[in-house]
Amino acid sequence: MNNLTFDILAHDPKSSARVGVLHTDHGDIPTPIFMPVGTAGSVKAVHQHELRDEIDAKIILGNTYHLYLRPGMEILRAAGGLHRFNGWERPLLTDSGGFQVFSLAENRKITDEGCTFRSHIDGSKHLFTPENVMDIQRVIGADIIMAFDECAPGESDHRYAKRAMELTHRWLDRCISRFEQTEPLYGHHQALFPIVQGCKYADLRRISAEYIASKNPEGCAIGGLAVGEPTETMYDMIEVVNAILPADRPRYLMGVGTPANLLESIERGVDMFDCVMPTRNGRNGLLFTSHGTINIKNKKWESCFDPIDPESNALCDRAYTLAYLHHLIRAEEILGLQICSIHNLAFYLRLMDEARKHIADGTFTDWKSRIIPELSIRL
């Protein structure tokens, strides 16, 4: 069982972008990397073999809140953890459930002890504490696990954001204590990432980043962004935080975002991303392509027999036309949801591949400036 290690292989000469490799017991992860979201142990509408063989995802996510409620810890422990339960042999990351609890504003109560909430499934009452969230993530068995935090809404005033940040720090100390008192259950190393909070306030972000850095973590997460604040504010907060977080550790920006968000954040030194956008938008017929976004429901694609994205190497992009995909989505065929999801994930992963190549070549900044306007076009 090896500790998580991070090798930085190249830096962009004009920005804070870097290329690295994150080493885990379930495999190596090239960075910058995008991680498909498998909320309940499954990336919606995508088979594991497609994630591995067609999309070539190096790591996927599971969600502590959802897995805790269903199938539950008894089942996951009996299965030998999420890797064995869902058949995914590459690295896994789990979030702490803090964001999901935050989103249940009408059905939860936060105290210093933890967060009491009601299940969205059956209304049953539950309590998440820093200690049992560590225990739950031990049972799930992800390679990278998150500390329990409070994610303040983007419009929070300074007083509320400060209180949430301080609670997150107190909870972090308890997470670390519980983590150090327990052992992995399935013979592979688990790394604990603390989460920087502080909302849209630079002074709070600095305090939080300094607190997280003082814990000498194996990696760091940046939370509480893309929750309602302006995009430029998000970028500003990333710069503030990354100037403080350890430069030799991976930096994970949670829940972000559009292709442009990813590239702008890479320029500012972020290494890891996740977001439901490629799969959720795909299931609603919105495609990300090399030349802009496509709403495949629009009639203009009804008789367009071009491939989905001629610059893509993904099998689905070569095998199917826009007209066929338009037909599937309009007919509400499940295959349409599958193709759109695979295409979007393949696009995101290919974007990360290209970013790594341009960083290594020293051309990232110019490439990013050229490609972002193209990616933002509505076709």
JOGILIN-V17672 format. One record per residue. SS is DSSP state (h for helix, s for strand, l for the rest). BURIAL is # if it has 16 or more other ideal C-beta (glycine too) atoms within 10 Angstrom, else .. D_LAST is the distance of its C-alpha to the last C-alpha in whole Angstrom. Layout:
BEGIN
ss = {SS,SS}
burial = {BURIAL,BURIAL}
d_last = {D_LAST,D_LAST}
END
This chain:
BEGIN
ss = {l,l,l,l,s,s,s,s,s,s,s,l,l,l,l,l,l,s,s,s,s,s,s,s,l,l,s,s,s,s,s,l,s,s,s,s,s,l,l,l,l,l,l,l,l,l,l,h,h,h,h,h,h,l,l,l,l,l,s,s,s,s,s,h,h,h,h,h,h,l,l,l,h,h,h,h,h,h,h,l,l,h,h,h,h,h,l,l,l,l,s,s,s,s,s,l,l,h,h,h,h,h,h,l,h,h,h,s,s,s,l,l,l,l,s,s,s,s,l,l,l,l,l,l,s,s,s,s,l,h,h,h,h,h,h,h,h,h,h,h,l,l,l,s,s,s,l,l,l,l,l,l,l,l,l,l,l,h,h,h,h,h,h,h,h,h,h,h,h,h,h,h,h,h,h,h,h,h,h,h,h,l,l,l,l,l,l,l,l,l,s,s,s,s,s,s,l,l,l,l,l,h,h,h,h,h,h,h,h,h,h,h,h,h,l,l,l,l,s,s,s,s,l,l,l,l,l,l,l,l,h,h,h,h,h,h,h,h,h,h,h,h,l,l,l,l,l,l,l,s,s,s,s,l,l,s,l,l,h,h,h,h,h,h,h,h,h,l,l,l,l,s,s,s,l,l,h,h,h,h,h,h,h,l,l,s,s,s,s,l,l,s,s,s,s,l,l,l,h,h,h,l,l,l,l,l,s,l,l,l,l,l,l,l,h,h,h,h,h,l,s,h,h,h,h,h,h,h,h,h,l,l,l,h,h,h,h,h,h,h,h,h,h,h,h,h,h,h,h,h,h,h,h,h,h,h,h,h,h,h,h,l,l,h,h,h,h,h,h,h,h,h,h,h,h,l,l,s,l}
burial = {.,.,.,#,#,#,.,.,.,#,#,#,.,.,.,#,#,#,#,#,.,#,#,#,#,#,.,.,#,.,#,#,#,#,#,#,#,#,#,.,#,.,#,#,#,#,.,#,.,#,#,#,.,#,#,.,#,#,#,#,#,#,#,#,#,#,#,#,#,.,#,.,#,.,.,#,#,.,.,.,#,#,#,.,#,#,.,#,.,#,#,#,#,#,#,#,#,#,#,#,#,#,.,.,.,.,.,#,.,#,.,.,.,#,#,#,#,.,.,.,.,.,.,.,.,#,.,#,#,#,#,#,#,#,#,#,#,#,#,#,#,#,#,#,#,#,#,#,#,#,#,#,#,#,.,#,.,.,.,.,#,#,.,#,#,#,#,#,#,.,#,#,.,#,#,#,.,#,#,.,.,.,.,.,.,#,.,#,#,#,#,#,#,#,#,#,#,#,#,#,#,.,.,#,#,#,#,#,#,.,#,#,#,.,.,.,#,#,#,#,#,#,#,#,#,#,#,.,#,.,.,.,#,#,#,#,#,#,#,#,#,#,.,#,#,#,.,.,#,#,#,#,#,#,#,#,#,#,#,.,#,#,#,#,#,#,#,#,#,#,#,#,#,#,#,.,#,#,#,.,#,#,#,.,#,#,#,#,#,#,.,.,#,#,#,#,.,.,.,.,#,.,.,.,.,.,#,#,#,.,.,#,.,#,.,#,#,.,.,#,.,#,.,#,#,#,.,#,#,.,.,.,.,.,.,#,#,#,#,#,#,#,#,#,#,#,#,#,#,#,#,#,.,#,#,#,.,#,#,.,.,.,.,#,#,.,#,#,.,.,#,.,.,.,#,.,.,.,.}
d_last = {49,47,46,42,42,39,39,37,37,35,34,31,34,31,31,32,29,32,32,34,35,36,39,40,42,40,38,36,33,31,30,27,26,24,26,25,26,29,30,33,34,30,27,25,25,25,29,31,31,27,27,30,29,25,24,27,27,30,31,30,31,33,34,37,37,36,38,41,41,40,41,43,45,48,46,44,47,49,46,46,43,40,39,42,41,37,38,36,38,35,36,35,34,35,35,38,37,37,33,34,37,36,33,36,37,39,41,42,45,45,48,49,50,47,44,46,43,43,41,37,39,42,43,46,47,46,47,45,47,46,49,48,44,45,47,44,42,45,45,42,42,39,39,38,39,38,41,41,40,39,35,36,33,31,33,36,39,41,44,42,40,43,45,42,42,45,45,43,45,48,46,45,49,50,47,48,52,51,49,52,54,52,51,48,49,48,49,46,45,43,42,42,39,40,37,37,37,37,34,33,37,37,41,41,38,41,43,41,40,44,45,43,44,47,47,46,44,42,39,37,34,33,32,32,28,25,27,27,27,25,23,25,28,27,27,30,32,31,32,35,36,35,38,40,39,41,39,40,39,35,33,31,29,29,26,23,20,16,16,16,19,21,21,22,25,26,26,29,31,29,30,29,26,25,23,22,18,17,19,19,15,15,18,16,13,11,10,10,9,11,8,6,6,5,8,10,12,10,12,10,10,14,15,13,15,13,14,12,12,14,16,17,20,20,22,20,17,19,21,18,15,12,14,17,15,14,18,19,17,18,22,22,23,24,23,19,20,21,19,16,18,20,16,15,19,19,16,18,21,20,19,22,24,22,23,27,27,26,28,31,30,30,27,25,25,24,21,20,20,17,15,14,13,10,10,9,6,4,0}
END
